[in-house]
Amino acid sequence: MPEPSSRYRLIAEASTAGLLFVLSPLAGYFLGKWLGEAVGLGRIAAYAGALLGLVSAFVNLLRLVGRATR
């Protein structure tokens, strides 16, 4: 059983998971959109950026679950 201070830290980290699933794809989309316009790739770069943002959110979620189960 984790100590109370680590339990609160885990709760704080878990509460950010919802923000990660919203902000990561949005940031990836707009960064990809900017890069696509600068390089001339069009919207495919924006969609690829959003997909990379979503993948990074899942990776962070898996890391959080791994820390929680230890």
mmCIF file of the N, C-alpha and C atoms, coordinates in Angstrom:
data_MODEL
# 
_entry.id   MODEL 
# 
loop_
_atom_site.group_PDB 
_atom_site.id 
_atom_site.type_symbol 
_atom_site.label_atom_id 
_atom_site.label_alt_id 
_atom_site.label_comp_id 
_atom_site.label_asym_id 
_atom_site.label_entity_id 
_atom_site.label_seq_id 
_atom_site.pdbx_PDB_ins_code 
_atom_site.Cartn_x 
_atom_site.Cartn_y 
_atom_site.Cartn_z 
_atom_site.occupancy 
_atom_site.B_iso_or_equiv 
_atom_site.pdbx_formal_charge 
_atom_site.auth_seq_id 
_atom_site.auth_comp_id 
_atom_site.auth_asym_id 
_atom_site.auth_atom_id 
_atom_site.pdbx_PDB_model_num 
ATOM 1   N N  . MET A 1 1  ? 0.845  -1.182 0.000   1.00 0.00 ? 1  MET A N  1 
ATOM 2   C CA . MET A 1 1  ? 0.000  0.000  0.000   1.00 0.00 ? 1  MET A CA 1 
ATOM 3   C C  . MET A 1 1  ? 0.890  1.245  0.000   1.00 0.00 ? 1  MET A C  1 
ATOM 4   N N  . PRO A 1 2  ? 0.639  2.178  -0.922  1.00 0.00 ? 2  PRO A N  1 
ATOM 5   C CA . PRO A 1 2  ? 1.483  3.368  -1.007  1.00 0.00 ? 2  PRO A CA 1 
ATOM 6   C C  . PRO A 1 2  ? 1.287  4.292  0.182   1.00 0.00 ? 2  PRO A C  1 
ATOM 7   N N  . GLU A 1 3  ? 2.318  5.101  0.437   1.00 0.00 ? 3  GLU A N  1 
ATOM 8   C CA . GLU A 1 3  ? 2.226  6.086  1.498   1.00 0.00 ? 3  GLU A CA 1 
ATOM 9   C C  . GLU A 1 3  ? 1.208  7.155  1.115   1.00 0.00 ? 3  GLU A C  1 
ATOM 10  N N  . PRO A 1 4  ? 0.650  7.856  2.104   1.00 0.00 ? 4  PRO A N  1 
ATOM 11  C CA . PRO A 1 4  ? -0.368 8.873  1.773   1.00 0.00 ? 4  PRO A CA 1 
ATOM 12  C C  . PRO A 1 4  ? 0.140  9.947  0.820   1.00 0.00 ? 4  PRO A C  1 
ATOM 13  N N  . SER A 1 5  ? 1.388  10.406 0.976   1.00 0.00 ? 5  SER A N  1 
ATOM 14  C CA . SER A 1 5  ? 1.881  11.458 0.099   1.00 0.00 ? 5  SER A CA 1 
ATOM 15  C C  . SER A 1 5  ? 2.014  10.959 -1.342  1.00 0.00 ? 5  SER A C  1 
ATOM 16  N N  . SER A 1 6  ? 2.457  9.708  -1.516  1.00 0.00 ? 6  SER A N  1 
ATOM 17  C CA . SER A 1 6  ? 2.558  9.183  -2.874  1.00 0.00 ? 6  SER A CA 1 
ATOM 18  C C  . SER A 1 6  ? 1.179  8.885  -3.451  1.00 0.00 ? 6  SER A C  1 
ATOM 19  N N  . ARG A 1 7  ? 0.242  8.569  -2.604  1.00 0.00 ? 7  ARG A N  1 
ATOM 20  C CA . ARG A 1 7  ? -1.131 8.340  -3.062  1.00 0.00 ? 7  ARG A CA 1 
ATOM 21  C C  . ARG A 1 7  ? -1.728 9.632  -3.615  1.00 0.00 ? 7  ARG A C  1 
ATOM 22  N N  . TYR A 1 8  ? -1.502 10.748 -2.911  1.00 0.00 ? 8  TYR A N  1 
ATOM 23  C CA . TYR A 1 8  ? -2.012 12.032 -3.385  1.00 0.00 ? 8  TYR A CA 1 
ATOM 24  C C  . TYR A 1 8  ? -1.328 12.453 -4.684  1.00 0.00 ? 8  TYR A C  1 
ATOM 25  N N  . ARG A 1 9  ? -0.034 12.155 -4.794  1.00 0.00 ? 9  ARG A N  1 
ATOM 26  C CA . ARG A 1 9  ? 0.683  12.472 -6.029  1.00 0.00 ? 9  ARG A CA 1 
ATOM 27  C C  . ARG A 1 9  ? 0.114  11.666 -7.187  1.00 0.00 ? 9  ARG A C  1 
ATOM 28  N N  . LEU A 1 10 ? -0.199 10.412 -6.947  1.00 0.00 ? 10 LEU A N  1 
ATOM 29  C CA . LEU A 1 10 ? -0.779 9.559  -7.985  1.00 0.00 ? 10 LEU A CA 1 
ATOM 30  C C  . LEU A 1 10 ? -2.158 10.059 -8.399  1.00 0.00 ? 10 LEU A C  1 
ATOM 31  N N  . ILE A 1 11 ? -2.950 10.509 -7.432  1.00 0.00 ? 11 ILE A N  1 
ATOM 32  C CA . ILE A 1 11 ? -4.269 11.070 -7.746  1.00 0.00 ? 11 ILE A CA 1 
ATOM 33  C C  . ILE A 1 11 ? -4.115 12.336 -8.581  1.00 0.00 ? 11 ILE A C  1 
ATOM 34  N N  . ALA A 1 12 ? -3.145 13.164 -8.242  1.00 0.00 ? 12 ALA A N  1 
ATOM 35  C CA . ALA A 1 12 ? -2.915 14.388 -9.012  1.00 0.00 ? 12 ALA A CA 1 
ATOM 36  C C  . ALA A 1 12 ? -2.486 14.066 -10.437 1.00 0.00 ? 12 ALA A C  1 
ATOM 37  N N  . GLU A 1 13 ? -1.612 13.080 -10.605 1.00 0.00 ? 13 GLU A N  1 
ATOM 38  C CA . GLU A 1 13 ? -1.179 12.690 -11.938 1.00 0.00 ? 13 GLU A CA 1 
ATOM 39  C C  . GLU A 1 13 ? -2.331 12.093 -12.740 1.00 0.00 ? 13 GLU A C  1 
ATOM 40  N N  . ALA A 1 14 ? -3.171 11.304 -12.092 1.00 0.00 ? 14 ALA A N  1 
ATOM 41  C CA . ALA A 1 14 ? -4.299 10.686 -12.790 1.00 0.00 ? 14 ALA A CA 1 
ATOM 42  C C  . ALA A 1 14 ? -5.329 11.730 -13.216 1.00 0.00 ? 14 ALA A C  1 
ATOM 43  N N  . SER A 1 15 ? -5.460 12.790 -12.450 1.00 0.00 ? 15 SER A N  1 
ATOM 44  C CA . SER A 1 15 ? -6.438 13.815 -12.818 1.00 0.00 ? 15 SER A CA 1 
ATOM 45  C C  . SER A 1 15 ? -6.004 14.591 -14.056 1.00 0.00 ? 15 SER A C  1 
ATOM 46  N N  . THR A 1 16 ? -4.750 14.551 -14.401 1.00 0.00 ? 16 THR A N  1 
ATOM 47  C CA . THR A 1 16 ? -4.283 15.230 -15.608 1.00 0.00 ? 16 THR A CA 1 
ATOM 48  C C  . THR A 1 16 ? -4.461 14.376 -16.858 1.00 0.00 ? 16 THR A C  1 
ATOM 49  N N  . ALA A 1 17 ? -4.834 13.115 -16.706 1.00 0.00 ? 17 ALA A N  1 
ATOM 50  C CA . ALA A 1 17 ? -4.991 12.233 -17.867 1.00 0.00 ? 17 ALA A CA 1 
ATOM 51  C C  . ALA A 1 17 ? -6.059 12.752 -18.818 1.00 0.00 ? 17 ALA A C  1 
ATOM 52  N N  . GLY A 1 18 ? -7.127 13.283 -18.300 1.00 0.00 ? 18 GLY A N  1 
ATOM 53  C CA . GLY A 1 18 ? -8.173 13.842 -19.154 1.00 0.00 ? 18 GLY A CA 1 
ATOM 54  C C  . GLY A 1 18 ? -7.680 15.019 -19.965 1.00 0.00 ? 18 GLY A C  1 
ATOM 55  N N  . LEU A 1 19 ? -6.875 15.864 -19.343 1.00 0.00 ? 19 LEU A N  1 
ATOM 56  C CA . LEU A 1 19 ? -6.309 16.994 -20.072 1.00 0.00 ? 19 LEU A CA 1 
ATOM 57  C C  . LEU A 1 19 ? -5.349 16.531 -21.161 1.00 0.00 ? 19 LEU A C  1 
ATOM 58  N N  . LEU A 1 20 ? -4.604 15.472 -20.870 1.00 0.00 ? 20 LEU A N  1 
ATOM 59  C CA . LEU A 1 20 ? -3.660 14.965 -21.867 1.00 0.00 ? 20 LEU A CA 1 
ATOM 60  C C  . LEU A 1 20 ? -4.372 14.495 -23.119 1.00 0.00 ? 20 LEU A C  1 
ATOM 61  N N  . PHE A 1 21 ? -5.526 13.851 -22.966 1.00 0.00 ? 21 PHE A N  1 
ATOM 62  C CA . PHE A 1 21 ? -6.239 13.324 -24.120 1.00 0.00 ? 21 PHE A CA 1 
ATOM 63  C C  . PHE A 1 21 ? -6.894 14.425 -24.948 1.00 0.00 ? 21 PHE A C  1 
ATOM 64  N N  . VAL A 1 22 ? -7.005 15.617 -24.391 1.00 0.00 ? 22 VAL A N  1 
ATOM 65  C CA . VAL A 1 22 ? -7.547 16.732 -25.154 1.00 0.00 ? 22 VAL A CA 1 
ATOM 66  C C  . VAL A 1 22 ? -6.424 17.603 -25.720 1.00 0.00 ? 22 VAL A C  1 
ATOM 67  N N  . LEU A 1 23 ? -5.476 17.945 -24.862 1.00 0.00 ? 23 LEU A N  1 
ATOM 68  C CA . LEU A 1 23 ? -4.451 18.901 -25.262 1.00 0.00 ? 23 LEU A CA 1 
ATOM 69  C C  . LEU A 1 23 ? -3.381 18.319 -26.182 1.00 0.00 ? 23 LEU A C  1 
ATOM 70  N N  . SER A 1 24 ? -3.006 17.077 -25.990 1.00 0.00 ? 24 SER A N  1 
ATOM 71  C CA . SER A 1 24 ? -1.958 16.492 -26.832 1.00 0.00 ? 24 SER A CA 1 
ATOM 72  C C  . SER A 1 24 ? -2.367 16.405 -28.303 1.00 0.00 ? 24 SER A C  1 
ATOM 73  N N  . PRO A 1 25 ? -3.545 15.859 -28.631 1.00 0.00 ? 25 PRO A N  1 
ATOM 74  C CA . PRO A 1 25 ? -3.928 15.852 -30.051 1.00 0.00 ? 25 PRO A CA 1 
ATOM 75  C C  . PRO A 1 25 ? -4.136 17.257 -30.625 1.00 0.00 ? 25 PRO A C  1 
ATOM 76  N N  . LEU A 1 26 ? -4.673 18.174 -29.813 1.00 0.00 ? 26 LEU A N  1 
ATOM 77  C CA . LEU A 1 26 ? -4.853 19.539 -30.301 1.00 0.00 ? 26 LEU A CA 1 
ATOM 78  C C  . LEU A 1 26 ? -3.517 20.211 -30.602 1.00 0.00 ? 26 LEU A C  1 
ATOM 79  N N  . ALA A 1 27 ? -2.576 20.066 -29.690 1.00 0.00 ? 27 ALA A N  1 
ATOM 80  C CA . ALA A 1 27 ? -1.254 20.645 -29.921 1.00 0.00 ? 27 ALA A CA 1 
ATOM 81  C C  . ALA A 1 27 ? -0.595 20.010 -31.135 1.00 0.00 ? 27 ALA A C  1 
ATOM 82  N N  . GLY A 1 28 ? -0.721 18.697 -31.272 1.00 0.00 ? 28 GLY A N  1 
ATOM 83  C CA . GLY A 1 28 ? -0.164 18.025 -32.436 1.00 0.00 ? 28 GLY A CA 1 
ATOM 84  C C  . GLY A 1 28 ? -0.816 18.466 -33.726 1.00 0.00 ? 28 GLY A C  1 
ATOM 85  N N  . TYR A 1 29 ? -2.119 18.667 -33.695 1.00 0.00 ? 29 TYR A N  1 
ATOM 86  C CA . TYR A 1 29 ? -2.839 19.115 -34.890 1.00 0.00 ? 29 TYR A CA 1 
ATOM 87  C C  . TYR A 1 29 ? -2.360 20.489 -35.332 1.00 0.00 ? 29 TYR A C  1 
ATOM 88  N N  . PHE A 1 30 ? -2.323 21.430 -34.396 1.00 0.00 ? 30 PHE A N  1 
ATOM 89  C CA . PHE A 1 30 ? -1.950 22.791 -34.779 1.00 0.00 ? 30 PHE A CA 1 
ATOM 90  C C  . PHE A 1 30 ? -0.475 22.900 -35.137 1.00 0.00 ? 30 PHE A C  1 
ATOM 91  N N  . LEU A 1 31 ? 0.368  22.145 -34.471 1.00 0.00 ? 31 LEU A N  1 
ATOM 92  C CA . LEU A 1 31 ? 1.778  22.123 -34.859 1.00 0.00 ? 31 LEU A CA 1 
ATOM 93  C C  . LEU A 1 31 ? 1.944  21.498 -36.241 1.00 0.00 ? 31 LEU A C  1 
ATOM 94  N N  . GLY A 1 32 ? 1.214  20.428 -36.502 1.00 0.00 ? 32 GLY A N  1 
ATOM 95  C CA . GLY A 1 32 ? 1.253  19.801 -37.821 1.00 0.00 ? 32 GLY A CA 1 
ATOM 96  C C  . GLY A 1 32 ? 0.671  20.691 -38.895 1.00 0.00 ? 32 GLY A C  1 
ATOM 97  N N  . LYS A 1 33 ? -0.371 21.420 -38.557 1.00 0.00 ? 33 LYS A N  1 
ATOM 98  C CA . LYS A 1 33 ? -0.977 22.357 -39.513 1.00 0.00 ? 33 LYS A CA 1 
ATOM 99  C C  . LYS A 1 33 ? 0.014  23.453 -39.878 1.00 0.00 ? 33 LYS A C  1 
ATOM 100 N N  . TRP A 1 34 ? 0.689  23.980 -38.878 1.00 0.00 ? 34 TRP A N  1 
ATOM 101 C CA . TRP A 1 34 ? 1.684  25.013 -39.128 1.00 0.00 ? 34 TRP A CA 1 
ATOM 102 C C  . TRP A 1 34 ? 2.831  24.462 -39.976 1.00 0.00 ? 34 TRP A C  1 
ATOM 103 N N  . LEU A 1 35 ? 3.300  23.284 -39.615 1.00 0.00 ? 35 LEU A N  1 
ATOM 104 C CA . LEU A 1 35 ? 4.394  22.673 -40.360 1.00 0.00 ? 35 LEU A CA 1 
ATOM 105 C C  . LEU A 1 35 ? 3.954  22.324 -41.781 1.00 0.00 ? 35 LEU A C  1 
ATOM 106 N N  . GLY A 1 36 ? 2.738  21.845 -41.939 1.00 0.00 ? 36 GLY A N  1 
ATOM 107 C CA . GLY A 1 36 ? 2.224  21.514 -43.261 1.00 0.00 ? 36 GLY A CA 1 
ATOM 108 C C  . GLY A 1 36 ? 2.117  22.724 -44.164 1.00 0.00 ? 36 GLY A C  1 
ATOM 109 N N  . GLU A 1 37 ? 1.715  23.852 -43.603 1.00 0.00 ? 37 GLU A N  1 
ATOM 110 C CA . GLU A 1 37 ? 1.642  25.070 -44.392 1.00 0.00 ? 37 GLU A CA 1 
ATOM 111 C C  . GLU A 1 37 ? 3.032  25.594 -44.733 1.00 0.00 ? 37 GLU A C  1 
ATOM 112 N N  . ALA A 1 38 ? 3.971  25.441 -43.798 1.00 0.00 ? 38 ALA A N  1 
ATOM 113 C CA . ALA A 1 38 ? 5.329  25.941 -44.034 1.00 0.00 ? 38 ALA A CA 1 
ATOM 114 C C  . ALA A 1 38 ? 6.058  25.116 -45.083 1.00 0.00 ? 38 ALA A C  1 
ATOM 115 N N  . VAL A 1 39 ? 5.847  23.819 -45.074 1.00 0.00 ? 39 VAL A N  1 
ATOM 116 C CA . VAL A 1 39 ? 6.561  22.922 -45.978 1.00 0.00 ? 39 VAL A CA 1 
ATOM 117 C C  . VAL A 1 39 ? 5.761  22.644 -47.246 1.00 0.00 ? 39 VAL A C  1 
ATOM 118 N N  . GLY A 1 40 ? 4.450  22.788 -47.159 1.00 0.00 ? 40 GLY A N  1 
ATOM 119 C CA . GLY A 1 40 ? 3.609  22.550 -48.323 1.00 0.00 ? 40 GLY A CA 1 
ATOM 120 C C  . GLY A 1 40 ? 3.020  21.151 -48.371 1.00 0.00 ? 40 GLY A C  1 
ATOM 121 N N  . LEU A 1 41 ? 2.858  20.529 -47.210 1.00 0.00 ? 41 LEU A N  1 
ATOM 122 C CA . LEU A 1 41 ? 2.294  19.181 -47.162 1.00 0.00 ? 41 LEU A CA 1 
ATOM 123 C C  . LEU A 1 41 ? 0.776  19.178 -47.062 1.00 0.00 ? 41 LEU A C  1 
ATOM 124 N N  . GLY A 1 42 ? 0.193  20.300 -46.767 1.00 0.00 ? 42 GLY A N  1 
ATOM 125 C CA . GLY A 1 42 ? -1.259 20.361 -46.647 1.00 0.00 ? 42 GLY A CA 1 
ATOM 126 C C  . GLY A 1 42 ? -1.740 19.843 -45.307 1.00 0.00 ? 42 GLY A C  1 
ATOM 127 N N  . ARG A 1 43 ? -2.965 19.332 -45.312 1.00 0.00 ? 43 ARG A N  1 
ATOM 128 C CA . ARG A 1 43 ? -3.597 18.912 -44.065 1.00 0.00 ? 43 ARG A CA 1 
ATOM 129 C C  . ARG A 1 43 ? -3.120 17.553 -43.577 1.00 0.00 ? 43 ARG A C  1 
ATOM 130 N N  . ILE A 1 44 ? -2.409 16.824 -44.401 1.00 0.00 ? 44 ILE A N  1 
ATOM 131 C CA . ILE A 1 44 ? -1.940 15.504 -43.960 1.00 0.00 ? 44 ILE A CA 1 
ATOM 132 C C  . ILE A 1 44 ? -0.993 15.646 -42.769 1.00 0.00 ? 44 ILE A C  1 
ATOM 133 N N  . ALA A 1 45 ? -0.213 16.719 -42.736 1.00 0.00 ? 45 ALA A N  1 
ATOM 134 C CA . ALA A 1 45 ? 0.691  16.947 -41.603 1.00 0.00 ? 45 ALA A CA 1 
ATOM 135 C C  . ALA A 1 45 ? -0.103 17.255 -40.339 1.00 0.00 ? 45 ALA A C  1 
ATOM 136 N N  . ALA A 1 46 ? -1.213 17.953 -40.478 1.00 0.00 ? 46 ALA A N  1 
ATOM 137 C CA . ALA A 1 46 ? -2.053 18.260 -39.316 1.00 0.00 ? 46 ALA A CA 1 
ATOM 138 C C  . ALA A 1 46 ? -2.658 16.985 -38.747 1.00 0.00 ? 46 ALA A C  1 
ATOM 139 N N  . TYR A 1 47 ? -3.144 16.114 -39.628 1.00 0.00 ? 47 TYR A N  1 
ATOM 140 C CA . TYR A 1 47 ? -3.723 14.851 -39.150 1.00 0.00 ? 47 TYR A CA 1 
ATOM 141 C C  . TYR A 1 47 ? -2.662 13.939 -38.547 1.00 0.00 ? 47 TYR A C  1 
ATOM 142 N N  . ALA A 1 48 ? -1.483 13.942 -39.132 1.00 0.00 ? 48 ALA A N  1 
ATOM 143 C CA . ALA A 1 48 ? -0.391 13.139 -38.567 1.00 0.00 ? 48 ALA A CA 1 
ATOM 144 C C  . ALA A 1 48 ? 0.013  13.677 -37.201 1.00 0.00 ? 48 ALA A C  1 
ATOM 145 N N  . GLY A 1 49 ? 0.028  14.989 -37.044 1.00 0.00 ? 49 GLY A N  1 
ATOM 146 C CA . GLY A 1 49 ? 0.350  15.590 -35.750 1.00 0.00 ? 49 GLY A CA 1 
ATOM 147 C C  . GLY A 1 49 ? -0.681 15.243 -34.696 1.00 0.00 ? 49 GLY A C  1 
ATOM 148 N N  . ALA A 1 50 ? -1.955 15.267 -35.080 1.00 0.00 ? 50 ALA A N  1 
ATOM 149 C CA . ALA A 1 50 ? -3.013 14.896 -34.133 1.00 0.00 ? 50 ALA A CA 1 
ATOM 150 C C  . ALA A 1 50 ? -2.890 13.429 -33.736 1.00 0.00 ? 50 ALA A C  1 
ATOM 151 N N  . LEU A 1 51 ? -2.559 12.583 -34.698 1.00 0.00 ? 51 LEU A N  1 
ATOM 152 C CA . LEU A 1 51 ? -2.379 11.165 -34.397 1.00 0.00 ? 51 LEU A CA 1 
ATOM 153 C C  . LEU A 1 51 ? -1.191 10.945 -33.465 1.00 0.00 ? 51 LEU A C  1 
ATOM 154 N N  . LEU A 1 52 ? -0.103 11.653 -33.709 1.00 0.00 ? 52 LEU A N  1 
ATOM 155 C CA . LEU A 1 52 ? 1.054  11.545 -32.810 1.00 0.00 ? 52 LEU A CA 1 
ATOM 156 C C  . LEU A 1 52 ? 0.711  12.053 -31.406 1.00 0.00 ? 52 LEU A C  1 
ATOM 157 N N  . GLY A 1 53 ? -0.096 13.101 -31.322 1.00 0.00 ? 53 GLY A N  1 
ATOM 158 C CA . GLY A 1 53 ? -0.524 13.598 -30.018 1.00 0.00 ? 53 GLY A CA 1 
ATOM 159 C C  . GLY A 1 53 ? -1.378 12.586 -29.275 1.00 0.00 ? 53 GLY A C  1 
ATOM 160 N N  . LEU A 1 54 ? -2.246 11.905 -30.011 1.00 0.00 ? 54 LEU A N  1 
ATOM 161 C CA . LEU A 1 54 ? -3.083 10.877 -29.393 1.00 0.00 ? 54 LEU A CA 1 
ATOM 162 C C  . LEU A 1 54 ? -2.242 9.694  -28.930 1.00 0.00 ? 54 LEU A C  1 
ATOM 163 N N  . VAL A 1 55 ? -1.267 9.303  -29.731 1.00 0.00 ? 55 VAL A N  1 
ATOM 164 C CA . VAL A 1 55 ? -0.377 8.203  -29.338 1.00 0.00 ? 55 VAL A CA 1 
ATOM 165 C C  . VAL A 1 55 ? 0.412  8.582  -28.091 1.00 0.00 ? 55 VAL A C  1 
ATOM 166 N N  . SER A 1 56 ? 0.893  9.825  -28.035 1.00 0.00 ? 56 SER A N  1 
ATOM 167 C CA . SER A 1 56 ? 1.641  10.243 -26.844 1.00 0.00 ? 56 SER A CA 1 
ATOM 168 C C  . SER A 1 56 ? 0.754  10.263 -25.602 1.00 0.00 ? 56 SER A C  1 
ATOM 169 N N  . ALA A 1 57 ? -0.517 10.598 -25.757 1.00 0.00 ? 57 ALA A N  1 
ATOM 170 C CA . ALA A 1 57 ? -1.434 10.569 -24.617 1.00 0.00 ? 57 ALA A CA 1 
ATOM 171 C C  . ALA A 1 57 ? -1.632 9.140  -24.121 1.00 0.00 ? 57 ALA A C  1 
ATOM 172 N N  . PHE A 1 58 ? -1.750 8.174  -25.051 1.00 0.00 ? 58 PHE A N  1 
ATOM 173 C CA . PHE A 1 58 ? -1.879 6.776  -24.638 1.00 0.00 ? 58 PHE A CA 1 
ATOM 174 C C  . PHE A 1 58 ? -0.609 6.270  -23.956 1.00 0.00 ? 58 PHE A C  1 
ATOM 175 N N  . VAL A 1 59 ? 0.547  6.681  -24.457 1.00 0.00 ? 59 VAL A N  1 
ATOM 176 C CA . VAL A 1 59 ? 1.810  6.264  -23.831 1.00 0.00 ? 59 VAL A CA 1 
ATOM 177 C C  . VAL A 1 59 ? 1.884  6.799  -22.404 1.00 0.00 ? 59 VAL A C  1 
ATOM 178 N N  . ASN A 1 60 ? 1.518  8.058  -22.223 1.00 0.00 ? 60 ASN A N  1 
ATOM 179 C CA . ASN A 1 60 ? 1.512  8.619  -20.870 1.00 0.00 ? 60 ASN A CA 1 
ATOM 180 C C  . ASN A 1 60 ? 0.507  7.921  -19.974 1.00 0.00 ? 60 ASN A C  1 
ATOM 181 N N  . LEU A 1 61 ? -0.628 7.529  -20.516 1.00 0.00 ? 61 LEU A N  1 
ATOM 182 C CA . LEU A 1 61 ? -1.614 6.788  -19.730 1.00 0.00 ? 61 LEU A CA 1 
ATOM 183 C C  . LEU A 1 61 ? -1.061 5.427  -19.307 1.00 0.00 ? 61 LEU A C  1 
ATOM 184 N N  . LEU A 1 62 ? -0.384 4.740  -20.207 1.00 0.00 ? 62 LEU A N  1 
ATOM 185 C CA . LEU A 1 62 ? 0.205  3.452  -19.854 1.00 0.00 ? 62 LEU A CA 1 
ATOM 186 C C  . LEU A 1 62 ? 1.290  3.602  -18.793 1.00 0.00 ? 62 LEU A C  1 
ATOM 187 N N  . ARG A 1 63 ? 2.061  4.660  -18.878 1.00 0.00 ? 63 ARG A N  1 
ATOM 188 C CA . ARG A 1 63 ? 3.069  4.907  -17.833 1.00 0.00 ? 63 ARG A CA 1 
ATOM 189 C C  . ARG A 1 63 ? 2.416  5.179  -16.480 1.00 0.00 ? 63 ARG A C  1 
ATOM 190 N N  . LEU A 1 64 ? 1.323  5.927  -16.511 1.00 0.00 ? 64 LEU A N  1 
ATOM 191 C CA . LEU A 1 64 ? 0.597  6.211  -15.272 1.00 0.00 ? 64 LEU A CA 1 
ATOM 192 C C  . LEU A 1 64 ? 0.033  4.929  -14.654 1.00 0.00 ? 64 LEU A C  1 
ATOM 193 N N  . VAL A 1 65 ? -0.536 4.073  -15.489 1.00 0.00 ? 65 VAL A N  1 
ATOM 194 C CA . VAL A 1 65 ? -1.067 2.808  -14.991 1.00 0.00 ? 65 VAL A CA 1 
ATOM 195 C C  . VAL A 1 65 ? 0.056  1.937  -14.447 1.00 0.00 ? 65 VAL A C  1 
ATOM 196 N N  . GLY A 1 66 ? 1.203  1.952  -15.109 1.00 0.00 ? 66 GLY A N  1 
ATOM 197 C CA . GLY A 1 66 ? 2.351  1.193  -14.610 1.00 0.00 ? 66 GLY A CA 1 
ATOM 198 C C  . GLY A 1 66 ? 2.819  1.660  -13.250 1.00 0.00 ? 66 GLY A C  1 
ATOM 199 N N  . ARG A 1 67 ? 2.828  2.996  -13.047 1.00 0.00 ? 67 ARG A N  1 
ATOM 200 C CA . ARG A 1 67 ? 3.210  3.530  -11.736 1.00 0.00 ? 67 ARG A CA 1 
ATOM 201 C C  . ARG A 1 67 ? 2.177  3.199  -10.687 1.00 0.00 ? 67 ARG A C  1 
ATOM 202 N N  . ALA A 1 68 ? 0.907  3.185  -11.069 1.00 0.00 ? 68 ALA A N  1 
ATOM 203 C CA . ALA A 1 68 ? -0.163 2.935  -10.105 1.00 0.00 ? 68 ALA A CA 1 
ATOM 204 C C  . ALA A 1 68 ? -0.176 1.493  -9.638  1.00 0.00 ? 68 ALA A C  1 
ATOM 205 N N  . THR A 1 69 ? 0.236  0.570  -10.488 1.00 0.00 ? 69 THR A N  1 
ATOM 206 C CA . THR A 1 69 ? 0.182  -0.845 -10.117 1.00 0.00 ? 69 THR A CA 1 
ATOM 207 C C  . THR A 1 69 ? 1.427  -1.294 -9.346  1.00 0.00 ? 69 THR A C  1 
ATOM 208 N N  . ARG A 1 70 ? 2.416  -0.451 -9.262  1.00 0.00 ? 70 ARG A N  1 
ATOM 209 C CA . ARG A 1 70 ? 3.616  -0.834 -8.485  1.00 0.00 ? 70 ARG A CA 1 
ATOM 210 C C  . ARG A 1 70 ? 3.394  -0.737 -7.025  1.00 0.00 ? 70 ARG A C  1 
# 
